[in-house]
Amino acid sequence: MNVANAVRALAVHLYDAGELETSAPLWEEARETYCSFGINAGVAECSIRLARIARHRGDDALAAQRLAEAKAAAEESGDEDTVAYVLSVAKEIW
């Protein structure tokens, strides 16, 4: 978990600095790690960031796939805030 959180922190920093392409592999790594631990809220956040990156690239199919992953993970998390976050970003993306 510490590794996933550290990778996520770096991904957030790069993403917020506009380095979307550089942050993408870090989001993937964090997502895989959260997934392996069953941390669905973390999976949802990483997937929604990856959806935004895919949309920025113009890859609507990948964006839709990542968005579906984010929605499923958010629902599995049972956390209302995570579900609300994913739904609000989904509206923003599309």
C-alpha positions in Angstrom: 0.0 0.0 0.0 2.8 2.4 0.8 4.2 1.9 -2.7 0.8 2.5 -4.3 0.3 5.7 -2.3 3.8 7.0 -3.1 3.3 6.3 -6.8 -0.1 7.9 -6.7 1.3 11.0 -5.0 3.9 11.4 -7.8 1.2 10.8 -10.4 -1.0 13.6 -8.9 1.9 16.0 -8.9 2.7 15.3 -12.5 -0.9 15.4 -13.6 -1.6 18.6 -11.8 1.5 20.1 -13.4 0.1 19.3 -16.9 2.4 16.3 -17.5 -0.4 14.0 -18.4 1.6 11.6 -20.6 4.3 11.3 -17.9 1.7 10.6 -15.2 -0.2 7.9 -17.2 2.2 5.0 -16.5 2.2 5.9 -12.8 -1.6 6.0 -12.7 -1.5 2.5 -14.3 1.0 1.2 -11.7 -1.0 2.6 -8.8 -4.2 1.2 -10.2 -2.8 -2.3 -10.5 -1.4 -2.1 -7.0 -4.7 -0.9 -5.5 -6.5 -3.6 -7.5 -4.3 -6.3 -6.1 -5.1 -5.1 -2.5 -8.8 -4.7 -3.3 -8.8 -1.0 -2.6 -11.7 -0.1 -4.9 -11.7 3.6 -4.1 -8.1 3.8 -5.3 -8.8 1.8 -8.4 -11.7 4.2 -9.2 -9.5 7.3 -8.8 -6.7 5.9 -10.9 -9.2 4.8 -13.6 -10.9 8.1 -13.8 -7.6 9.9 -14.2 -6.7 7.5 -16.9 -10.1 8.2 -18.6 -9.3 11.9 -18.5 -5.9 11.2 -20.1 -7.4 9.0 -22.8 -10.0 11.7 -23.5 -7.3 14.3 -23.8 -5.5 12.1 -26.3 -8.7 11.8 -28.3 -9.0 8.1 -27.6 -12.8 8.0 -26.8 -12.9 4.2 -26.8 -10.2 3.9 -24.1 -11.8 6.8 -22.2 -15.1 4.9 -22.1 -13.4 1.7 -21.0 -11.6 3.4 -18.2 -14.7 5.3 -17.2 -16.6 2.0 -17.0 -13.8 0.5 -14.8 -14.0 3.6 -12.5 -17.8 3.3 -12.1 -17.6 -0.4 -11.3 -14.8 0.1 -8.8 -16.6 3.1 -7.2 -19.8 1.0 -6.8 -17.8 -1.9 -5.4 -16.2 0.4 -2.9 -19.5 1.2 -1.3 -18.2 4.8 -0.7 -20.8 7.4 -1.6 -18.2 10.1 -2.0 -16.2 8.0 -4.5 -19.3 7.2 -6.5 -20.3 10.9 -6.6 -16.8 11.9 -7.6 -16.8 9.4 -10.5 -20.2 10.4 -11.7 -19.3 14.1 -11.6 -16.1 13.5 -13.6 -18.0 11.3 -16.0 -20.3 14.3 -16.8 -17.3 16.6 -17.2 -15.5 14.2 -19.6 -18.6 13.7 -21.8 
